[in-house]
Amino acid sequence: MNNLIVIIGATAVGKTKTSLALADHFNCPIISADSRQMYKGLEIGTAMPTKEELSRHKHYFVATLDPDDYYSAARYEQEVMEVLEKEFPHHPTMLLSGGSMLYIDSVCNGIDDIPTVDEETRNFVKEKYANEGLEQLCSELRLLDPEYYNEVDRKNPKRVMHALEICYMTGRTYTSYRTRAHAKNKRPFNIIKIGLRREREELYKRINDRVEQMMKDGLLEEARNFYPMREKNSLNTVGYKELFKYFDGEWELPFAIEKIKQNTRIYSRKQTTWYRRDKEITWFHPDDTHKIIAHIDNIINKQKE
């Protein structure tokens, strides 16, 4: 039986280090499940693995897209399944690691076919957004799909608008298409989910320290290079959108940096809430690499019995 080890955890918890240690042990490639590390040029702001880290093992889905490329969880699911089919004959244990919740879910459980929104509905929602603003759309989403309202980035108009489009057009919640009320798609491999977590105070310090290090490493200049593309979805990302407000003259730089830290902490809480619902995850502190490896080895050895 082939095995896919899925490394899950909040941003800055230490997934890269753990993934490399497991890749060393199992001698296998790493499949990234970070929807922003896919974009070329966003190295600093997305905490992309370094060239040295990338050279240790083959990585998939890192710096493979241009910032203006369109990508989706459905496409990710399809392409990851193709990678696994290619790699499993050579590597019966594979690794998938990242913090993009929907991308991970698409690989583990499959993703439903969300209907294509018709032009009339799309224009209707666009007009509502133009006339009434994002806050009003969020209020409607809260009524029509409270579950997705609690998960979505409510500062991201595209995501809020798309969910409302589905609600208006189908009469169903957007959540109903995402959570698959029917049975999960059966995968032809075993999935072993490993969660990494730290105490909140420890994680928040790592987040704050990482933001400071990103600024020292040149995040300001990296963001400036992409400022002309600030409307692209790939740049609607913590670390860039705050600095764009500084470039626009809306915020002072120290305030923008503090907002990066704050918004990263908020995102980490959203990730933690999402993962907490999954009872298939076994949790470890990132420093307990030997315990993680022993746990996985035990599962794999039992399969052979």
C-alpha positions as CSV (number, residue, x, y, z in Angstrom):
1,M,0.0,0.0,0.0
2,N,1.4,3.4,-0.9
3,N,1.3,6.1,1.7
4,L,0.9,9.9,1.5
5,I,2.1,11.7,4.6
6,V,0.3,15.0,5.0
7,I,2.1,17.6,7.2
8,I,-0.4,20.2,8.5
9,G,0.0,23.2,10.7
10,A,-0.4,26.9,11.1
11,T,1.9,29.4,9.4
12,A,5.4,29.7,10.9
13,V,4.9,26.5,13.0
14,G,7.9,24.8,11.4
15,K,6.5,22.7,8.5
16,T,9.4,23.1,6.2
17,K,12.0,21.8,8.7
18,T,9.9,18.8,9.6
19,S,9.1,18.0,6.0
20,L,12.8,18.0,5.1
21,A,13.6,15.7,8.0
22,L,10.9,13.3,6.9
23,A,12.0,13.5,3.3
24,D,15.5,12.5,4.5
25,H,14.1,9.5,6.4
26,F,11.8,8.3,3.6
27,N,14.0,9.5,0.7
28,C,11.1,11.0,-1.2
29,P,10.1,14.2,-2.9
30,I,8.0,16.9,-1.2
31,I,4.7,18.2,-2.6
32,S,4.0,21.7,-1.5
33,A,0.5,22.6,-0.5
34,D,1.1,26.4,-0.2
35,S,-1.1,28.2,-2.7
36,R,1.2,31.3,-2.7
37,Q,4.6,29.6,-2.8
38,M,3.6,28.4,-6.3
39,Y,4.2,32.0,-7.6
40,K,7.6,32.9,-8.9
41,G,9.3,35.9,-7.3
42,L,7.4,35.8,-4.0
43,E,10.2,34.1,-2.2
44,I,10.5,36.3,0.9
45,G,6.9,37.1,1.6
46,T,5.7,33.5,1.3
47,A,8.6,32.1,3.3
48,M,9.5,29.9,0.3
49,P,12.1,27.2,1.0
50,T,15.6,28.4,0.4
51,K,17.7,27.2,-2.6
52,E,19.6,25.0,-0.2
53,E,16.4,23.5,1.1
54,L,15.0,23.0,-2.3
55,S,18.2,21.2,-3.4
56,R,17.9,18.6,-0.7
57,H,14.9,16.9,-2.2
58,K,12.8,17.4,-5.3
59,H,9.9,19.8,-4.6
60,Y,6.7,20.0,-6.6
61,F,4.5,23.2,-6.9
62,V,7.1,25.7,-5.7
63,A,7.7,28.7,-8.0
64,T,6.0,27.1,-10.9
65,L,3.5,29.9,-11.8
66,D,3.7,33.5,-12.9
67,P,1.9,35.9,-10.5
68,D,-0.8,36.6,-13.1
69,D,-1.6,32.9,-13.7
70,Y,-5.0,31.6,-12.7
71,Y,-5.0,28.5,-10.5
72,S,-7.6,26.6,-8.5
73,A,-7.9,23.9,-5.9
74,A,-9.6,21.7,-8.5
75,R,-6.6,22.0,-10.8
76,Y,-4.2,21.4,-7.9
77,E,-6.1,18.2,-7.0
78,Q,-5.8,16.9,-10.5
79,E,-2.1,17.8,-10.9
80,V,-1.1,16.3,-7.4
81,M,-2.9,13.0,-8.3
82,E,-0.8,12.9,-11.5
83,V,2.4,13.5,-9.6
84,L,1.5,10.7,-7.1
85,E,0.7,8.3,-9.9
86,K,4.1,9.0,-11.4
87,E,6.1,9.0,-8.1
88,F,4.6,6.1,-6.2
89,P,6.3,3.3,-8.2
90,H,9.6,4.8,-7.2
91,H,8.7,6.3,-3.8
92,P,5.9,4.3,-2.0
93,T,5.9,6.9,0.7
94,M,5.3,10.5,-0.4
95,L,5.1,13.8,1.5
96,L,2.6,16.7,1.1
97,S,3.2,19.7,3.3
98,G,1.6,23.1,3.5
99,G,-0.9,25.4,5.1
100,S,-3.4,26.0,2.3
101,M,-6.4,24.3,3.8
102,L,-8.6,23.9,0.7
103,Y,-5.7,22.6,-1.3
104,I,-4.9,19.9,1.3
105,D,-8.6,19.0,1.6
106,S,-8.9,18.7,-2.2
107,V,-6.1,16.0,-2.3
108,C,-7.3,14.1,0.8
109,N,-11.0,14.1,0.1
110,G,-11.5,15.2,-3.5
111,I,-13.3,18.4,-4.6
112,D,-16.8,18.7,-5.9
113,D,-17.6,20.3,-9.2
114,I,-18.7,23.8,-8.2
115,P,-21.1,25.1,-10.9
116,T,-20.0,27.7,-13.4
117,V,-21.6,31.0,-12.6
118,D,-23.8,32.4,-15.3
119,E,-23.1,35.9,-16.7
120,E,-26.4,37.3,-15.3
121,T,-25.6,36.3,-11.7
122,R,-22.0,37.4,-12.0
123,N,-23.0,40.9,-13.2
124,F,-25.7,41.1,-10.5
125,V,-23.1,40.5,-7.7
126,K,-20.6,42.8,-9.3
127,E,-23.2,45.6,-9.3
128,K,-24.1,44.9,-5.7
129,Y,-20.4,45.1,-4.8
130,A,-20.0,48.4,-6.7
131,N,-23.1,50.0,-5.2
132,E,-23.2,48.5,-1.7
133,G,-19.6,47.6,-0.8
134,L,-17.9,44.6,0.6
135,E,-19.3,45.0,4.1
136,Q,-22.9,44.6,2.9
137,L,-21.9,41.5,0.8
138,C,-20.4,40.0,3.9
139,S,-23.6,40.6,5.8
140,E,-25.6,38.7,3.1
141,L,-23.1,35.9,3.1
142,R,-23.5,35.6,6.8
143,L,-27.2,35.0,6.4
144,L,-27.0,32.7,3.3
145,D,-23.9,30.6,4.3
146,P,-22.8,31.3,7.9
147,E,-20.4,28.4,7.9
148,Y,-18.4,29.8,5.0
149,Y,-18.7,33.3,6.4
150,N,-16.8,32.2,9.4
151,E,-14.0,30.7,7.3
152,V,-13.6,33.1,4.4
153,D,-11.2,36.0,4.3
154,R,-13.8,38.7,4.5
155,K,-11.4,41.3,3.2
156,N,-11.1,39.4,-0.1
157,P,-13.9,40.6,-2.4
158,K,-13.4,37.8,-5.0
159,R,-14.0,35.0,-2.5
160,V,-17.0,36.7,-0.9
161,M,-18.5,37.5,-4.3
162,H,-17.9,34.0,-5.7
163,A,-19.6,32.4,-2.6
164,L,-22.6,34.7,-3.0
165,E,-22.8,34.0,-6.8
166,I,-23.2,30.2,-6.0
167,C,-25.8,30.9,-3.3
168,Y,-27.8,33.2,-5.5
169,M,-27.6,30.9,-8.6
170,T,-28.2,27.5,-7.0
171,G,-30.2,28.2,-3.9
172,R,-27.6,26.1,-2.0
173,T,-24.8,27.2,0.3
174,Y,-21.3,27.4,-1.1
175,T,-20.3,25.2,1.8
176,S,-22.5,22.4,0.5
177,Y,-20.3,22.2,-2.6
178,R,-17.1,22.3,-0.7
179,T,-17.7,19.9,2.2
180,R,-19.2,17.0,0.2
181,A,-22.2,15.8,2.2
182,H,-21.8,12.5,0.4
183,A,-19.0,10.0,1.0
184,K,-15.4,11.0,0.5
185,N,-13.7,10.2,-2.7
186,K,-11.8,6.9,-2.2
187,R,-8.1,7.4,-2.7
188,P,-5.9,4.5,-4.0
189,F,-3.4,5.2,-1.2
190,N,-3.3,5.5,2.5
191,I,-3.2,9.0,4.0
192,I,-1.3,9.7,7.3
193,K,-2.0,13.1,8.7
194,I,0.6,14.7,11.0
195,G,-0.3,18.0,12.7
196,L,2.3,20.4,14.0
197,R,1.4,22.8,16.8
198,R,3.0,25.1,19.3
199,E,1.7,26.9,22.3
200,R,0.1,30.2,21.1
201,E,2.6,32.4,22.8
202,E,5.5,30.5,21.2
203,L,3.8,30.5,17.8
204,Y,3.1,34.2,17.9
205,K,6.7,35.0,18.8
206,R,7.8,33.0,15.8
207,I,5.4,34.9,13.6
208,N,6.6,38.3,14.8
209,D,10.2,37.3,14.6
210,R,9.7,35.9,11.1
211,V,8.1,39.2,9.9
212,E,11.0,41.2,11.3
213,Q,13.5,38.8,9.5
214,M,11.5,39.1,6.2
215,M,11.9,42.9,6.4
216,K,15.6,42.5,6.9
217,D,15.8,40.1,4.0
218,G,14.2,42.6,1.6
219,L,10.4,42.1,1.7
220,L,9.9,45.8,1.2
221,E,11.7,45.8,-2.1
222,E,10.1,42.5,-3.2
223,A,6.7,44.0,-2.6
224,R,7.7,47.2,-4.4
225,N,8.6,45.1,-7.5
226,F,5.1,43.6,-7.5
227,Y,3.3,46.8,-6.7
228,P,2.1,47.3,-10.4
229,M,0.4,43.9,-10.1
230,R,-1.2,44.6,-6.8
231,E,-4.7,43.8,-8.1
232,K,-3.8,40.2,-9.0
233,N,-5.2,37.5,-6.7
234,S,-1.7,36.1,-6.1
235,L,-0.7,39.4,-4.5
236,N,-3.8,39.6,-2.2
237,T,-1.6,38.0,0.4
238,V,-0.6,38.9,3.9
239,G,2.8,40.7,3.7
240,Y,2.2,42.3,0.4
241,K,-1.2,43.9,0.7
242,E,-0.1,45.7,3.9
243,L,3.0,47.1,2.2
244,F,0.9,48.2,-0.8
245,K,-1.1,50.4,1.6
246,Y,2.3,51.9,2.7
247,F,3.2,52.6,-1.0
248,D,-0.3,54.1,-1.5
249,G,0.4,56.5,1.4
250,E,-2.4,55.1,3.5
251,W,-0.2,53.7,6.3
252,E,3.2,54.5,7.8
253,L,5.8,51.7,7.4
254,P,6.0,50.7,11.1
255,F,2.1,50.4,11.2
256,A,2.1,48.3,8.0
257,I,4.7,45.9,9.5
258,E,2.6,45.6,12.7
259,K,-0.4,44.8,10.5
260,I,1.5,42.1,8.8
261,K,2.2,40.5,12.1
262,Q,-1.4,40.9,13.3
263,N,-2.9,39.5,10.1
264,T,-0.5,36.6,10.1
265,R,-1.6,35.8,13.6
266,I,-5.2,36.0,12.6
267,Y,-4.6,33.7,9.7
268,S,-2.8,31.2,12.0
269,R,-6.0,31.1,14.2
270,K,-8.2,30.4,11.1
271,Q,-5.9,27.5,10.1
272,T,-6.0,26.1,13.6
273,T,-9.8,26.3,13.7
274,W,-10.0,24.5,10.4
275,Y,-7.6,21.7,11.4
276,R,-9.2,21.2,14.8
277,R,-12.3,19.6,13.1
278,D,-10.3,16.9,11.5
279,K,-10.1,13.9,13.8
280,E,-7.7,12.0,11.5
281,I,-4.8,14.3,12.5
282,T,-2.2,13.1,15.0
283,W,-0.6,16.1,16.7
284,F,3.1,16.7,17.6
285,H,5.4,19.5,18.6
286,P,7.6,20.3,15.6
287,D,10.8,19.5,17.6
288,D,9.6,15.9,18.2
289,T,10.8,14.7,14.8
290,H,11.9,11.3,16.2
291,K,8.4,10.7,17.6
292,I,6.8,11.7,14.3
293,I,9.0,9.3,12.4
294,A,8.3,6.5,14.9
295,H,4.6,7.0,14.6
296,I,4.6,6.9,10.8
297,D,7.0,3.9,10.7
298,N,4.6,2.1,13.1
299,I,1.6,2.7,10.9
300,I,3.5,1.5,7.8
301,N,4.9,-1.6,9.5
302,K,1.4,-2.6,10.6
303,Q,0.3,-2.4,7.0
304,K,2.9,-5.1,6.1
305,E,1.8,-7.5,8.8
